[in-house]
Amino acid sequence: MNKKVPLSELQNRMKRFRDKMSEINPDWELAVIISKVNQYYFAGTMQDGMILIPREQEAEYWVRRSFQRAVDESFFNIIKPMNSYREAAASFTKQSKIPSTVYFETEIVTLALANRIQKHFPFESIKSVDPVINSIRAIKSQYELELMKKSGDIHQKVLEEKIPSILYEGMSEAELATKLYVALVEEGHDANVRFGMFDTPMILGHISFGESSIYPTFFDGPGGNYGMSPAVPSFGSRENKLKMGDLVFIDAGCAVNGYHTDKTMTYMFGRKLPDDVIKIHRQCVEIQNEAASMLKPGAIPSEIYKAILDKQSDDFFENFMGFGSRKVKFIGHGIGLNIDEYPVIAEGFFEPLEEGMVIALEPKKGIEGIGMVGVENTFIVTPEGGKCITGDNPGLILV
């Protein structure tokens, strides 16, 4: 399979970026792209380098390591080797004056790195380019959607069909996580998941038995996980073993050529959970389905959020989207090259949805003594409402 990002994709992304920059920041003169994920978005490859995007000249991709790989992998028009930022700056100043203000990915670029670049590009101030990139990345092309559909197919096959035959009494969370990882990779998963949240390394997601799924974590999501250790608070515990009657909770990402889907699946091991627990889970599934029906172009994320919450009873809010005081304030999030992207189905998000956006909906509720019930699937925004690409099993599969 040809894994190169098509030239037409790269050209369209750059045009959309320039148009959006001129709309939001009319006086912009230079943007600098440093992060690996955004390098991939604009150039189709990830290297130790930077993309310089001047307003009036063609963008240039300067690569320190590996220039050869960048040329092999990318259709980007201008790719140049450099040993240091000094060379890029010297070449740039032959064509253009370095502006006083430069736009950086301020959510990602460290102060130390910005200072190193500033030694050779003597700009005076930095502004954030993140809102513009978030905005254009939120709307997926047909090329991107096809990759996400492939990821969704893998997600559905592994979580809905393969995992039930993998579970056995006495296995640890870490064992299940390992088998899940292998199964996903064998089906075509990239073997890596990425988050935009700063400094968030994670191999898969949360793989939990019982109350492990409501154990507190730093991660900005409703579920929990004991993790391997305080040094690796994710993946799965070696000590927590699967017992008869346990709730099994898997919240894991999958990706194909960098493009993710997000899915949560739950299982009842050995016997059914109490009827009141099943009822709560089904209510979460109903919330997902109702929210999905609202994922249409023009819909306002904050209004979807309010409409869903207004229909729930006061007692349902206890431990909804978390457990105890550790609750998140959203029911869905954008997804693409990162698991966590824009837009977010939450208060404060007023920009209308557009066709081609992709949203992971994840209504969940923690239950003391049981764990985290609920569901998560990935949906494409269409005029008919959200189109699910990760399967339709409602969860709580009896194994």
C-alpha positions as CSV (number, residue, x, y, z in Angstrom):
1,M,0.0,0.0,0.0
2,N,1.2,3.5,-0.9
3,K,1.5,5.3,2.5
4,K,2.6,8.6,1.1
5,V,0.2,11.5,1.8
6,P,-1.0,12.6,-1.7
7,L,0.4,15.9,-3.0
8,S,-3.2,17.2,-3.5
9,E,-3.8,16.6,0.2
10,L,-0.7,18.6,1.2
11,Q,-1.5,21.4,-1.2
12,N,-5.1,21.6,0.0
13,R,-4.0,21.7,3.7
14,M,-1.5,24.5,3.1
15,K,-4.1,26.5,1.2
16,R,-6.7,26.1,3.9
17,F,-4.1,27.1,6.5
18,R,-3.1,30.2,4.7
19,D,-6.8,31.2,4.2
20,K,-7.7,30.6,7.8
21,M,-4.6,32.5,9.0
22,S,-5.5,35.5,6.9
23,E,-9.0,35.3,8.2
24,I,-8.1,35.1,11.9
25,N,-4.8,36.9,11.9
26,P,-4.9,39.4,9.0
27,D,-1.4,40.8,9.8
28,W,0.4,37.5,10.0
29,E,3.8,37.2,8.2
30,L,5.4,33.9,9.3
31,A,4.4,30.7,10.9
32,V,6.8,28.0,12.1
33,I,5.7,24.4,12.4
34,I,7.8,22.2,14.8
35,S,5.7,19.4,16.2
36,K,6.0,16.0,14.6
37,V,2.2,15.6,14.2
38,N,1.8,18.9,12.4
39,Q,4.9,18.2,10.3
40,Y,3.1,15.1,9.2
41,Y,-0.1,17.0,8.5
42,F,1.5,19.6,6.3
43,A,4.5,17.6,4.8
44,G,3.5,13.9,5.1
45,T,6.6,13.0,7.1
46,M,7.9,13.4,10.7
47,Q,11.5,14.5,11.1
48,D,13.8,16.6,13.3
49,G,13.0,19.8,11.4
50,M,10.7,22.7,10.9
51,I,8.3,24.1,8.3
52,L,8.6,27.8,7.6
53,I,5.4,29.2,6.2
54,P,5.8,32.9,5.1
55,R,2.8,34.8,4.0
56,E,4.1,35.8,0.6
57,Q,6.5,33.0,-0.3
58,E,6.3,29.3,-0.7
59,A,6.7,27.2,2.4
60,E,10.0,25.5,3.0
61,Y,10.7,22.3,5.0
62,W,14.1,22.4,6.7
63,V,15.2,19.0,8.0
64,R,18.1,18.2,10.3
65,R,17.5,14.5,10.6
66,S,16.7,12.6,8.4
67,F,16.7,14.7,5.2
68,Q,16.9,11.5,3.1
69,R,13.9,10.0,4.7
70,A,11.9,13.2,4.3
71,V,12.6,13.2,0.6
72,D,11.7,9.6,0.3
73,E,8.4,10.0,2.2
74,S,7.1,13.4,1.2
75,F,5.7,15.1,-1.8
76,F,6.3,18.5,-0.2
77,N,7.6,20.8,-2.8
78,I,10.7,22.4,-1.1
79,I,12.7,20.2,1.3
80,K,16.1,21.5,2.4
81,P,18.8,20.0,4.7
82,M,20.2,21.9,7.6
83,N,22.7,21.3,10.4
84,S,21.3,24.1,12.5
85,Y,18.6,26.8,12.6
86,R,21.3,29.2,11.5
87,E,21.4,27.8,8.0
88,A,17.6,28.1,7.6
89,A,17.6,31.6,9.0
90,A,20.4,32.7,6.6
91,S,18.5,31.3,3.6
92,F,15.2,32.8,4.7
93,T,16.7,36.3,5.2
94,K,17.9,36.3,1.6
95,Q,14.3,36.4,0.5
96,S,12.4,38.0,3.3
97,K,12.7,40.1,6.4
98,I,12.2,38.3,9.6
99,P,9.0,39.8,11.1
100,S,8.7,41.1,14.6
101,T,6.0,38.6,15.5
102,V,6.2,34.9,14.6
103,Y,3.4,32.3,15.1
104,F,4.4,29.1,16.9
105,E,2.6,26.0,18.3
106,T,2.6,27.4,21.8
107,E,0.9,24.4,23.2
108,I,3.8,22.2,22.1
109,V,7.0,24.3,21.6
110,T,9.0,24.7,24.8
111,L,10.4,28.0,25.9
112,A,14.0,26.6,25.5
113,L,13.4,25.6,21.9
114,A,11.8,28.9,21.0
115,N,14.8,30.7,22.5
116,R,17.2,28.5,20.4
117,I,15.3,29.4,17.3
118,Q,15.1,33.1,18.2
119,K,18.9,33.2,18.4
120,H,18.9,32.9,14.6
121,F,15.5,34.3,13.8
122,P,15.5,37.5,15.9
123,F,11.8,38.0,16.2
124,E,10.4,40.1,19.1
125,S,7.3,38.3,20.1
126,I,5.4,35.0,19.7
127,K,1.7,34.4,19.0
128,S,-0.1,31.1,18.9
129,V,-0.9,29.3,15.7
130,D,-2.7,26.5,17.5
131,P,-6.3,27.7,17.1
132,V,-5.8,27.9,13.3
133,I,-4.3,24.4,13.0
134,N,-6.9,23.0,15.3
135,S,-9.6,24.5,13.2
136,I,-8.4,23.2,9.8
137,R,-7.4,19.7,11.2
138,A,-10.9,19.3,12.6
139,I,-12.5,19.0,9.2
140,K,-11.3,15.8,7.5
141,S,-10.9,15.2,3.8
142,Q,-12.2,12.1,2.1
143,Y,-8.6,10.7,2.2
144,E,-8.5,11.2,6.0
145,L,-12.0,9.7,6.5
146,E,-11.1,6.6,4.6
147,L,-8.1,6.0,6.9
148,M,-10.3,6.6,10.0
149,K,-12.9,4.1,8.6
150,K,-10.2,1.5,8.3
151,S,-9.2,2.2,11.9
152,G,-12.8,1.9,13.0
153,D,-13.1,-1.5,11.2
154,I,-10.1,-2.8,13.2
155,H,-11.5,-1.4,16.4
156,Q,-14.9,-3.1,15.9
157,K,-13.4,-6.5,14.9
158,V,-10.9,-6.6,17.8
159,L,-13.1,-5.2,20.7
160,E,-16.4,-6.7,19.6
161,E,-15.3,-10.1,18.2
162,K,-11.8,-11.0,19.4
163,I,-11.6,-9.9,23.0
164,P,-14.4,-12.2,24.4
165,S,-12.3,-15.3,23.4
166,I,-9.1,-13.8,25.0
167,L,-10.5,-13.3,28.5
168,Y,-9.8,-15.9,31.1
169,E,-10.0,-16.1,34.9
170,G,-6.8,-15.2,36.6
171,M,-5.3,-13.1,33.8
172,S,-3.9,-9.7,34.8
173,E,-4.8,-6.4,33.3
174,A,-1.3,-6.2,31.8
175,E,-1.8,-9.6,30.1
176,L,-5.0,-8.4,28.6
177,A,-3.5,-5.2,27.5
178,T,-0.6,-7.1,25.8
179,K,-3.0,-9.4,24.0
180,L,-5.1,-6.5,22.9
181,Y,-2.1,-4.7,21.6
182,V,-1.0,-7.7,19.6
183,A,-4.5,-8.2,18.2
184,L,-4.8,-4.6,17.1
185,V,-1.4,-4.5,15.4
186,E,-2.0,-7.8,13.6
187,E,-5.2,-6.3,12.2
188,G,-3.4,-3.1,11.0
189,H,-3.1,-0.7,13.9
190,D,-0.2,1.7,13.8
191,A,1.1,0.3,17.2
192,N,1.0,3.9,18.6
193,V,-1.6,6.3,19.9
194,R,-1.0,10.0,20.2
195,F,-2.5,12.7,22.4
196,G,-2.4,16.5,22.0
197,M,-2.5,16.9,25.8
198,F,1.1,17.9,26.8
199,D,3.4,15.1,28.0
200,T,0.8,12.3,27.8
201,P,2.6,9.1,26.8
202,M,0.2,6.1,26.4
203,I,0.4,2.9,24.5
204,L,-3.2,2.0,24.3
205,G,-5.5,3.5,26.8
206,H,-7.2,2.2,30.0
207,I,-7.5,-1.6,30.4
208,S,-9.2,-2.3,33.7
209,F,-11.0,-4.9,35.8
210,G,-13.6,-3.9,38.3
211,E,-12.9,-0.8,40.4
212,S,-9.6,-0.2,38.6
213,S,-11.7,1.6,36.0
214,I,-12.7,4.3,38.5
215,Y,-9.2,4.7,40.1
216,P,-7.9,8.3,39.8
217,T,-5.5,9.2,37.0
218,F,-4.0,12.5,35.6
219,F,-5.6,11.7,32.3
220,D,-8.5,14.0,31.2
221,G,-11.1,11.3,30.7
222,P,-13.9,9.7,32.8
223,G,-12.2,6.2,33.1
224,G,-9.4,5.1,35.4
225,N,-6.7,2.5,35.6
226,Y,-4.3,1.2,38.3
227,G,-1.5,1.1,35.7
228,M,1.8,-0.7,35.8
229,S,3.3,1.5,38.6
230,P,3.5,5.1,39.7
231,A,6.2,5.4,37.0
232,V,3.9,4.0,34.3
233,P,0.3,4.8,35.4
234,S,-1.3,3.3,32.4
235,F,-1.6,0.2,30.2
236,G,-2.7,-2.3,33.0
237,S,-1.8,-3.7,36.3
238,R,0.2,-6.9,36.7
239,E,-1.4,-7.5,40.1
240,N,-5.1,-6.9,39.4
241,K,-6.4,-10.3,38.2
242,L,-9.7,-11.1,36.5
243,K,-12.3,-12.7,38.7
244,M,-15.7,-14.1,38.1
245,G,-18.3,-11.4,38.1
246,D,-15.8,-8.6,37.2
247,L,-16.6,-5.8,34.9
248,V,-14.0,-5.6,32.2
249,F,-13.5,-2.0,30.8
250,I,-11.4,-1.3,27.7
251,D,-11.0,2.3,26.5
252,A,-8.4,2.1,23.8
253,G,-7.3,4.0,20.7
254,C,-6.5,2.6,17.3
255,A,-4.9,4.3,14.3
256,V,-4.1,3.7,10.6
257,N,-1.5,5.9,8.9
258,G,-1.7,8.2,11.9
259,Y,-5.5,8.6,11.9
260,H,-7.2,7.5,15.1
261,T,-10.5,6.2,16.2
262,D,-11.5,5.9,19.9
263,K,-13.7,3.1,21.3
264,T,-14.7,1.8,24.7
265,M,-16.1,-1.7,25.2
266,T,-17.3,-3.4,28.4
267,Y,-17.7,-7.0,29.3
268,M,-19.4,-9.0,32.1
269,F,-17.0,-11.9,33.0
270,G,-18.6,-15.1,34.2
271,R,-22.1,-13.7,35.1
272,K,-24.3,-10.8,34.6
273,L,-23.9,-7.6,36.6
274,P,-26.9,-6.4,38.8
275,D,-29.9,-5.2,36.9
276,D,-29.6,-1.6,38.2
277,V,-26.0,-1.5,36.9
278,I,-27.2,-2.7,33.5
279,K,-29.9,-0.1,33.5
280,I,-27.4,2.7,34.1
281,H,-25.2,1.3,31.3
282,R,-28.1,1.3,28.9
283,Q,-28.9,4.9,29.8
284,C,-25.3,5.8,28.8
285,V,-25.8,4.0,25.5
286,E,-29.1,6.0,24.9
287,I,-27.2,9.2,25.6
288,Q,-24.6,8.3,23.1
289,N,-27.2,7.5,20.4
290,E,-29.2,10.7,21.1
291,A,-26.0,12.9,21.0
292,A,-25.0,11.1,17.8
293,S,-28.3,12.0,16.1
294,M,-27.4,15.7,16.8
295,L,-24.0,15.6,15.1
296,K,-25.1,17.5,12.0
297,P,-23.5,20.5,10.2
298,G,-24.5,23.7,11.9
299,A,-25.1,22.2,15.3
300,I,-23.5,24.0,18.3
301,P,-21.4,21.7,20.5
302,S,-22.3,23.5,23.7
303,E,-26.0,23.3,22.8
304,I,-25.7,19.5,22.2
305,Y,-24.0,19.2,25.6
306,K,-26.8,21.2,27.4
307,A,-29.6,19.4,25.6
308,I,-28.2,16.0,26.7
309,L,-27.6,17.1,30.3
310,D,-30.9,18.8,30.7
311,K,-32.7,15.5,30.1
312,Q,-30.9,13.6,32.9
313,S,-32.2,13.3,36.4
314,D,-30.3,14.8,39.3
315,D,-29.4,11.5,40.8
316,F,-27.9,10.3,37.4
317,F,-25.3,13.1,37.6
318,E,-23.6,11.5,40.6
319,N,-20.4,9.9,39.2
320,F,-21.5,10.7,35.6
321,M,-18.4,11.2,33.4
322,G,-16.1,10.1,36.2
323,F,-16.2,9.1,39.8
324,G,-16.4,11.2,43.0
325,S,-14.8,14.6,42.4
326,R,-12.8,13.3,39.4
327,K,-15.3,14.1,36.7
328,V,-14.7,15.6,33.2
329,K,-16.9,18.3,31.8
330,F,-17.5,16.9,28.3
331,I,-19.3,14.0,26.7
332,G,-17.4,13.9,23.4
333,H,-14.2,15.1,21.7
334,G,-12.8,15.6,18.2
335,I,-10.4,13.0,17.0
336,G,-7.9,12.6,14.1
337,L,-4.1,12.7,14.1
338,N,-4.5,12.9,17.9
339,I,-7.0,11.1,20.1
340,D,-8.0,14.5,21.7
341,E,-8.8,17.1,19.1
342,Y,-11.3,19.9,18.4
343,P,-14.2,20.4,18.7
344,V,-15.3,19.3,22.1
345,I,-19.0,18.5,23.1
346,A,-18.9,20.7,26.2
347,E,-19.8,24.1,27.5
348,G,-17.9,27.0,25.9
349,F,-17.7,25.5,22.4
350,F,-19.8,27.7,20.2
351,E,-18.4,27.2,16.7
352,P,-20.9,25.1,14.7
353,L,-20.1,21.6,13.6
354,E,-19.1,21.1,9.9
355,E,-19.5,18.1,7.7
356,G,-16.4,15.9,7.8
357,M,-15.6,16.6,11.5
358,V,-15.2,13.4,13.5
359,I,-16.3,13.1,17.1
360,A,-15.8,10.4,19.7
361,L,-18.8,10.3,22.1
362,E,-18.2,8.7,25.5
363,P,-21.0,9.0,28.1
364,K,-19.9,6.9,31.1
365,K,-20.7,6.6,34.8
366,G,-18.7,5.3,37.7
367,I,-20.4,2.8,40.1
368,E,-18.8,2.1,43.5
369,G,-17.9,-1.6,43.9
370,I,-18.4,-2.2,40.1
371,G,-16.3,0.2,38.0
372,M,-17.0,2.4,35.0
373,V,-19.9,1.5,32.7
374,G,-20.9,3.3,29.5
375,V,-19.8,3.4,26.0
376,E,-17.6,5.2,23.4
377,N,-17.7,5.2,19.6
378,T,-16.4,7.4,16.9
379,F,-18.8,9.3,14.6
380,I,-18.5,11.3,11.4
381,V,-20.6,14.5,11.3
382,T,-23.1,14.2,8.3
383,P,-26.3,16.0,7.3
384,E,-28.2,12.9,8.6
385,G,-26.4,12.9,12.0
386,G,-23.4,11.1,13.3
387,K,-22.3,8.1,11.3
388,C,-20.6,5.5,13.5
389,I,-17.4,4.0,12.2
390,T,-16.4,1.8,15.1
391,G,-19.3,-0.7,15.4
392,D,-22.7,-0.8,17.0
393,N,-22.4,-3.3,19.9
394,P,-23.8,-1.6,23.0
395,G,-21.4,-3.2,25.3
396,L,-21.6,-5.3,28.5
397,I,-20.9,-8.4,26.5
398,L,-21.4,-11.5,28.6
399,V,-18.4,-13.7,28.5
